[in-house]
Amino acid sequence: MAKLTAVVVALAAGVVSAYDNGLGATPPMGWNTWCTDDLCGVLDRCTEAEVKSIADAMASNGMQDLGYDYILLDDCWAAQERDADGRLAGNAKQFPSGMKAMADYVHSLGFKFGLYTCVGTYTCKQHRPGSYGHFDIDAQTFADWGIDFVKADYCYHPDNETAVDQYTALSQALNATGRHMLFSTCEWGEEEVWSWGGDVAQMFRVQADHLPFWRFPQDAAGQGFGQGTKEIIEWMAHLQPSQWTAPYSWMDPDFLMTLFLENETIGDYTPMTFIESRTEFSFWSLWSSPLILATDPRDMSEAKKSIILNKEVIDIDQDPLFRGGDRIYNSETGAQIWSKPLANGDIAVILYNSGNVATLPIKVTWEMLGWDKTASVTLRDLWAHEEVSANLPGGFAAKIGPRDVRMLRLSQSA
Ligand code: GLA
C-alpha cells in the first residue's frame, strides 16, 4: 500500500522516481549477443573472437560516434559450473583469455562492457549457474572484472520470493561493491515492473522476449500482447510510456532486431523487413527506450545502416526532455498517431499504419498536439531527411503504407 501511495503521489506530481548511481542518465545504447530464441551458442556470437570483431566494427563504422557505447554479453557466456571458490567463470572455450581480459579489450576501444546473470538458480538457457544465493559474491566478481552493466533474468526464481525483493537485493549487492554498474532487470513485466523498476534499476524489461518478426503469438514467459514488433507497440500504448520514463528509469521493450539476418527465413517465419525494422526503430526512439541491437553490426548493408545510423531519429531517443512518447490517436482502420514533446519545444510525431494491407491516409492537426490551429509549423521528415510542407490548414496529412511510419519533427515558428 505504501508503494502504491508513493507511486500515486509521484504521478500526481508528474515525477517518475528513478534510481541514480551515476549511470543511465540517458537511454543506454549498444549491442547485445542475444539474437533470438533457441539459438544459444549458434547465432548469439558469444565468443571472444566474435565479440572483439563486433567491438572493432562498432568503433569504426560510426556507431560509437553516435553513442552506441555498451557491448553486452547475454546468456551463454558462463561456464556450466562455478569455480573452486564459488565464483562465476567464463566458458573457457568461448573466452580463452577470461572475462577480465574481454572487459579490458572492450574498454581499450572506449566502450563499456556488460554481462548477464539471473536472479534464479539457473540462467534461462542450458542450466548455467544463476545468482540466487550468490548475489554478493557475483556482484563482487563483476566489479573485479571491471563490468559496467549487469542484466538479470528471471528464470528458475524461487516461487516464495517476489521479483521486487530479488531485484532490490541484487541491486544493493551491486552498489555495495562501490563500482558503478548499470542494472537492467528482466522479469518480463510479470510483477508490473514499470511501477517499481526505476527504483532499483536504470532499465527494466516490460514484457516477454521480442523475436525478430512483425507478428508473433506469445510463446515465452511474461506479460505483453505477443513477441512481434506490432504487438509490442500495442503493449506500450497500453502501458503509456510517459508515465514511467525518466532519466535512470527506462522502459525496455527488449532488443532491436533491425533487419535481423537481412530477410533470410527462420523456419516458417520471415524476419522483419526494411519497413518493419524502420518502424521498430522509430518507436523505440519515441519511447526513449534503450537502443540495444541484437542484430549483427558488421558488414551492414546500406539499408541497415540507414536505420541504425540515423542520427535524427537517435536524437529523438536521446532528447534531453527524456519523455516517453504516447499514442494520441487510434482508429479502427489501423491509423495511429503518437507524439513526444522535446526539450526545445518541438514535438516528435509518428504517423503509423498498423494494418497489413491497405495504405491509409493519416492526418495530424496542430490542435491534437496542444498547439493553436493557426500556429505556423515547420516539419522535418526524419527518415527522408528533408523539410516537408504543412499541406492542410492547421495540420499535415500523408498516405502511409501497411506497417510503415512517417516520423516527423514539428517546430512552431514565431
Ligand atoms: C530470457 C530473456 C532474454 C534472454 C534469454 C537468455 O528469455 O528474457 O532476453 O536473456 O533469456 O537465455
Residues whose N, C-alpha, C, O or C-beta is under 5 A from the ligand:
A	BS01	GLA	W34 D74 D75 C124 K125 D209
